[in-house]
Amino acid sequence: MATLRFKALDLVNQRKTGEVTFPSHNISSYYGENVFGFDAMRATMSSDNFKRLRRIIDAGDKVDRHLADAVAAAMKSWAMGKGATHYTHWFQPLTGTTAEKHDSFFDLSSDGAAIEAFKGSALVQQEPDASSFPNGGIRNTFEARGYTAWDPSSPAFIIEGLNSKTLCIPTIFVSYTGEALDFKTPLLKSLKFLNDAAVPVCQYFDKDVYKVSTTLGIEQEYFLVDKALFAARPDLVMTGRTLFGHAPAKGQQLEDHYFGAIPSRVHAFMVDFEKTAHRLGIPLRTRHNEVAPGQFECAPTFEDASLATDHNQLLMDIMGRVADRHEFKVLLHEKPFKGVNGSGKHNNWAMSTSTGVNLLSPGKKPKENLQFLTFFINTIKAVHKHADLLRASIASASNDHRLGANEAPPAIMSVFVGQQLSAVLDELERTAKLPMEKGDNMYLKLGIDRIPEVLLDNTDRNRTSPFAFTGNKFEFRAVGSSANVSNPVTVLNTIVADQLLDFRKVVDELIDGQGMKKELAIIQVLREYVVESKAIRFEGNGYSQEWEEEAEKRGLSNVKATPRALDIYGNEEAIDLFRRNGILTEVELNARHEILLEEYIKKIQIEARVLGDLAMNHVIPTAIAYQSKLINNVRGLKELGLEDEYTQSTMESIKKMSHHITTIQRNVVEMINERKVANKIEEARERAIYYQEKVFSYFDTIRYSVDKLELMVDDEDWPLVKYRELMFNK
C-alpha cells in the first residue's frame, strides 16, 4: 500500500497542464450549438409548426401527435447532421442523479432495408423499468412498467462521447399508475402552481401581467482531487469522503486560497468544462477558488427554474467527464474532508413577470414598492410557516456533516433581510398599532417610499443564514452541493404559492366584504404577516451558541439529523399542503419519505463497512508491523545493554499503539453488531434513527484511534494518502 501511495504522488508530480482548443474566441459564436433550441427548430421545421410549438411551450399545453411527428423529424435531422447515432430520454429519478437508455436511430423497414427512423411516438414516450429505480413501494419487481414523457419546455441536447454522439431528450418519469417517480414532475407542477397563485396578486398592481416565472441561479461548489490520489483512498472512492485522516498542519487557516490565483491544471479543467457547458447552452459566467484548499466554485446566469435545474444536473455530469480528461476527480460530497470547509449549492431564487418585472426587486414608485413588499413579506411568511419543510428538503446524510459547521448555515431555518429592510418591516409593525392612514399620503406616512433609496445592494451578506435576501432575490444557502435542487425549489415554490393564495383570499375579503380600499387592505394584511413571522427573521451570527438558545426561545426547530428532519413528510399539514395543491399525492409523498430514509440508511451502512474494512484490514496490520519494528528496536537496545533511558519512550509508544489497536478492534466489532440489530428493525424511520444514534456513534471513536496511530506510524508505512497530499494542487 505504501508503494501505491508514493506511486500516486509520483504520478501527480508528473502531470502536465491539459491543452484546450476552442471553436472560437467568442463564446457567443458557439454558445448553444449542441442544443435543439429555437434557432435549430426554426431552421429545421416549417414556419407554422415552429410557431405552434413556441405557443405550446409558452402556454405549457400538450403537443398533439401530428406536431410531435414534425418535431421528431426535425430533431432527428438536426442531431444526425451533427453526427448523433443514438437518442435517449434523459430523466431524473429519485436516485439524485440522471438516467438514460440509448436507442439507435438505425432500424429495419418492413422489407428488411436498413433505415434511420425516429417517430413522434418515440419522442413523446418511452418505457424504462420503474421497479429498478427508487420508488418507495409504488412499484414492485412484478409491476415494472413506467414511462418517460417528453418535456418540451427543456430543449434537447447532444452529449459527445469518445467515439459517438447521443441526442438527449429531457423528460419526466412516472409509474404505470401515474405517480411521479422523479424530481422533475413535482417541480413542473409547483412552477405552474406558483404562476397560478402569483398572477392574480400581481394584477392588484398591473392588469397586464399574465404570467409569473420562477428564476434560479445555482452556485456550484466542488473539490478537485488528482485521480491517482483519489484511487489511493478507498474511502473516497466508495463514500465520496475521507473517513480517516489527521488534519494537515496547513489547511485553510491562512485564508490564502480563497479568490487566489487558480492553479494551472485546474484552470485548464475549468476552461474545458466551461466550453462544453457553453456548447450545451449552460450560461456559466463565474469561476474562482473557494475557501478550502482544492475547493472551487462556478456559477451561471439566472434562468427559468426548470431549465436551471436541468442545467445543474447536466453540469455535474459534464464536470465529471471533463475532469477525467484532465486526470482529476470532482468531489461533490458536502463534507469530503474534516477540518476544512464543505461545499454547498446556493440557490438564488426570484419571481419575474411577463412584463419583465422582478417581483423581489424594489422599484422607484410607491406602487412598485408595495408590490415588492407584498411578495417579499409573503415569502418570509411562507418560510416561517413551513420552516420544517424547507429543512427536510435539504436533508441528507452528507449534508448533515455540513449544516451547522463553521462555513455553512445551521440546521435552524431563519431569514436574513439586512438592516435597511428590517427597518422598513419594523416600521410596518410599529404603525400597525396606529389608526390607518387614508389617501395618497399613506405611502409617505409608512416610509415605504424610501425603499428606492436602497436598491439592489440594500442588504449586507450573511454567510451564516440559510435563507438570505440579497438585494433582488432570496438565496437558499443550505442546499447541499450534491443535491438535485428540484426538491428544495419544489418545496419553496409550493409554500410561497400557497401563502399567496391565503393572502389574496384575505385581501379580497377586506375589499369585497368591508369595502376597504385595495392598497389599505394589502398593507393591513402585510402588517399582520410582519408581526406573525417576526420570529424567523435573524440578522446575527447563525454559528453561535447564543443563536441556538435564542431560536429555541422563539420556537424555531433545530433538527440536526436527517431521520428526524424527514418526519415532517408524515405530518398531516404537509400532506394536505402538497395534496390539495396538486403537487404530490399522499402516496407519492410517503414514497419519497421512505426513499430518503432508505438512502440515509444505506449511506451510513456503506460508510460503516468501509470504515471497518480499512481499520481492520489496512490500518491495524500496518500499525502492528510498525509496532514489531519498535519491539525489535527495543530488544536490540537491551541486547547492547542500553535500557530504561533509551527504551522508555519507545516502550510508551508500543503500549499506546496496543491500546489504540485494541480500541479499534473492539469498536469495529461492536459497530458491526449494532448494524445487525439495526437491519432487523422493520420500520424505516426507526431503523434510520438507530443507524444515526447507535451505528454512527462508533465512527468518531474509531477515527480518533486511527488518527492517533497515523501520528505514531512512520510516514513511509502508512497505508492511506494523507490530507495534505489530497489537497495538493498545481
Secondary structure, 3 states (H helix, E strand, C coil): CHHHHHHHHHHHHHCCCCCCCCCCCCHHHHCCCCECCHHHHHHHCCHHHHHHHHHHHHHCCCCCHHHHHHHHHHHHHHHHHCCCCEEEEEECECCCCCECCEEECEEECCCCCEEECCCHHHHHEECCECCCCCCCCCCCCCCCEEEEEECCCCCCEEEECCCCEEEEEEEEEEECCCCECECHHHHHHHHHHHHHHHHHHHCCCCCCCCCEEEEEEEEEEEEEEEHHHHHCCHHHHHHCCCCCCCCCCCCCCCCCCCCCCCCHHHHHHHHHHHHHHHHCCCCEEEEEECCCCCEEEEEECCEEHHHHHHHHHHHHHHHHHHHHHCCEEEECCCCCCCCCCCCEEEEEEEEEECCCCECCCCCCCHHHHHHHHHHHHHHHHHHHHCHHHHHHHCCCCCHHHCCCCCCCCCCCCCEECCHHHHHHHHHHHHHCCCCCCCCCCHHHHHCHHHHHHHCCCCCCCCCCCCEEECCCCEEECCCECCCCCHHHHHHHHHHHHHHHHHHHHHHHHHHHHHCCCHHHHHHHHHHHHHHHCHHHECCCCCCCHHHHHHHHHHCCCCCCCHHHHHHHHHCHHHHHHHHHCCCCCHHHHHHHHHHHHHHHHHHHHHHHHHHHHHHHHHHHHHHHHHHHHHHHHHHHHHHCCCCCCCCHHHHHHHHHHHHHHHHHHHHHHHHHHHHHHHHCCCCHHHHHHHHHHHHCHHHHHHHHHHHHHHHHCCHHHCCCCCHHHHCCCC
